[in-house]
């Protein structure tokens, strides 16, 4: 296997040098800014050594198949030569493809993280509701003393704690409370500040829910 790798490296090196020389004699006089033999040779060799990467990206087994098979090795040599001759196109195209795939992977990762954050925000109220908390009499009295509710707050908490939905929309709360949106929104913000209610932002917009503390305070004020 080591000998085969040495043979492939030699083939890629020679093909890159030959392709760089051909490009130099073809385009050196037409492109004064790039009319440098060492630059053409380096670009040609670099493009030639990218052939295994390109073959791997297209799921080709040519590198393995060329071991012990002169005809496949000759085809591999041809690929290296073509890559060296088209070095500018190959390097630019491969760089763009890798960059695009990296950007797509980053975007997918950000989308997954955003979905996980939304799911976490939606699940935390459910977990908190289904989890039993230890509250002694002293804590209950302190909560009752420090969290006296007005009529609108009590009504909103009742709406949040009842019904078939855990997460309620602002329009639905206003409809059940028969109050203006500005009044309900102000009350909800106060309840959130006092940790008696919470809000989550999901694909359907902002939704409101009652917290476990809100349930205890509501029960204490009934």
C-alpha positions in Angstrom: 0.0 0.0 0.0 2.9 2.4 0.8 4.4 1.7 -2.6 1.1 2.5 -4.2 0.8 5.8 -2.4 4.3 6.7 -3.5 3.4 5.9 -7.1 0.2 8.0 -6.9 2.1 10.9 -5.4 4.7 10.7 -8.1 2.0 10.6 -10.8 0.3 13.6 -9.3 3.6 15.6 -9.0 4.7 14.8 -12.6 1.2 15.5 -14.0 1.0 18.8 -12.1 4.4 19.9 -13.4 3.6 19.0 -17.0 0.2 20.7 -16.8 1.8 23.8 -15.3 4.3 23.9 -18.1 1.6 23.6 -20.7 -0.5 26.4 -19.1 2.6 28.5 -18.9 3.3 28.2 -22.6 -0.3 28.6 -23.6 -1.4 31.5 -21.3 1.8 33.0 -20.0 2.1 35.6 -22.7 -1.7 36.4 -22.6 -1.8 37.0 -18.9 1.1 39.3 -17.9 0.1 39.3 -14.2 0.3 35.5 -14.0 3.2 35.1 -16.4 5.4 33.4 -13.8 6.6 29.8 -14.4 6.9 28.9 -10.6 3.3 30.1 -10.1 2.0 28.0 -12.9 3.9 25.0 -11.6 2.6 25.4 -8.1 -1.0 25.9 -9.3 -0.7 22.9 -11.5 0.7 20.6 -8.8 -1.8 21.8 -6.3 -4.7 21.1 -8.7 -3.2 17.7 -9.5 -3.1 16.7 -5.8 -6.8 17.7 -5.4 -7.8 14.8 -7.7 -8.1 12.3 -4.8 -10.3 14.8 -2.9 -12.5 15.2 -6.0 -12.8 11.5 -6.6 -13.8 11.0 -2.9 -16.5 13.7 -3.1 -18.1 11.9 -6.1 -17.7 8.5 -4.3 -15.2 7.1 -6.9 -13.0 4.1 -6.0 -10.5 4.9 -8.7 -7.6 5.4 -6.2 -8.1 1.9 -4.7 -8.8 0.4 -8.1 -5.6 1.7 -9.6 -3.6 -0.5 -7.2 -2.3 -3.4 -9.3 -4.3 -2.3 -12.4 -2.2 -0.3 -14.9 -5.2 0.7 -16.9 -6.9 2.3 -13.9 -3.6 3.9 -13.0 -3.4 5.4 -16.5 -7.0 6.8 -16.1 -5.9 8.3 -12.7 -2.9 9.9 -14.5 -5.3 11.4 -17.1 -7.5 12.9 -14.4 -4.4 14.4 -12.7 -3.3 15.9 -16.0 -6.7 17.3 -16.9 -6.9 18.8 -13.4 -3.5 20.4 -13.8 -4.4 21.8 -17.3 -7.7 23.2 -15.8 -6.1 24.2 -12.6 -7.7 27.6 -12.3 -11.2 26.2 -12.9 -10.7 23.1 -10.7 -9.3 25.1 -7.7 -12.0 27.9 -7.9 -14.8 25.4 -8.5 -13.7 23.1 -5.6 -13.2 26.0 -3.3 -16.7 27.4 -4.1 -18.2 24.0 -3.5 -16.5 23.4 -0.2 -17.4 26.9 0.9 -21.1 26.4 -0.1 -21.2 23.1 1.7 -19.7 24.7 4.8 -22.2 27.5 4.7 -25.1 25.0 4.3 -23.8 22.9 7.2 -23.5 26.1 9.3 -27.1 27.1 8.4 -28.4 23.6 9.2 -26.6 23.7 12.5 -28.1 27.1 13.4 -31.6 25.9 12.4 -31.2 22.8 14.6 -30.0 24.9 17.5 -32.9 27.3 17.0 -35.4 24.4 16.9 -33.9 22.9 20.1 -34.2 26.2 21.9 -37.8 26.5 20.9 -38.5 22.9 21.9 -36.7 23.5 25.2 -38.8 26.6 25.9 -42.0 24.7 25.1 -41.1 21.7 27.2 -39.9 23.5 30.3 -43.4 24.6 31.3 -44.8 21.1 30.8 -42.0 19.6 32.9 -42.6 22.3 35.6 -46.3 21.6 35.6 -45.9 17.8 35.9 -43.2 18.1 38.7 -44.2 18.1 42.3 -42.6 20.8 44.3 -42.0 20.9 48.1 -43.7 23.9 49.5 -44.2 24.2 53.3 -46.8 26.3 55.1 -44.4 29.2 55.7 -43.5 29.4 52.0 -47.1 29.4 51.0 -48.0 32.2 53.4 -45.0 34.2 52.2 -46.0 33.7 48.6 -49.6 34.7 49.4 -48.4 37.8 51.3 -46.0 38.9 48.6 -48.1 38.0 45.5 -51.5 39.5 46.1 -53.4 39.6 42.8 -55.8 42.2 41.4 -59.0 41.1 39.7 -57.6 41.2 36.2 -54.4 39.2 37.1 -56.5 36.6 38.9 -58.8 36.3 35.9 -55.8 35.9 33.5 -54.2 33.3 35.7 -57.5 31.4 35.8 -57.6 31.4 32.0 -54.0 30.3 31.7 -54.5 27.4 34.2 -57.8 26.1 32.6 -58.9 25.0 29.2 -57.5 22.5 26.8 -54.4 24.5 25.8 -51.3 24.9 27.9 -49.9 27.7 25.7 -52.4 30.5 25.1 -52.5 33.2 22.5 -53.1 36.8 23.3 -56.2 36.9 21.2 -57.6 33.8 22.9 -57.0 35.3 26.4 -58.6 38.6 25.4 -61.6 36.8 24.1 -62.1 34.8 27.2 -61.4 37.7 29.6 -63.5 40.1 27.5 -60.9 42.8 27.9 -58.9 45.0 25.5 -55.7 43.7 24.2 -53.6 46.5 25.7 -55.0 45.7 29.2 -54.4 41.9 28.9 -50.9 42.5 27.5 -50.0 44.8 30.3 -51.3 42.2 32.8 -49.4 39.4 31.2 -46.1 41.4 31.3 -46.6 42.0 35.0 -47.3 38.3 35.6 -44.2 37.4 33.7 -42.1 39.9 35.7 -43.4 38.3 38.9 -42.7 34.8 37.5 -46.4 33.9 37.7 -46.6 33.4 34.0 -44.2 32.8 31.2 -44.1 33.3 27.4 -42.4 31.3 24.6 -41.8 32.3 21.0 -42.5 29.5 18.5 -43.4 29.0 14.9 -46.9 30.1 15.7 -45.8 33.3 17.4 -45.7 34.3 21.1 -47.7 32.1 23.5 -48.3 32.5 27.2 -48.5 29.9 30.0 -48.9 29.8 33.8 -45.9 28.8 35.9 -45.9 26.5 38.9 -45.5 29.6 41.2 -48.5 31.1 39.4 -50.6 28.1 40.2 -49.6 28.2 43.9 -50.4 31.9 44.1 -53.7 31.4 42.3 -54.7 28.7 44.7 -53.7 30.8 47.7 -55.8 33.7 46.4 -58.9 31.7 45.7 
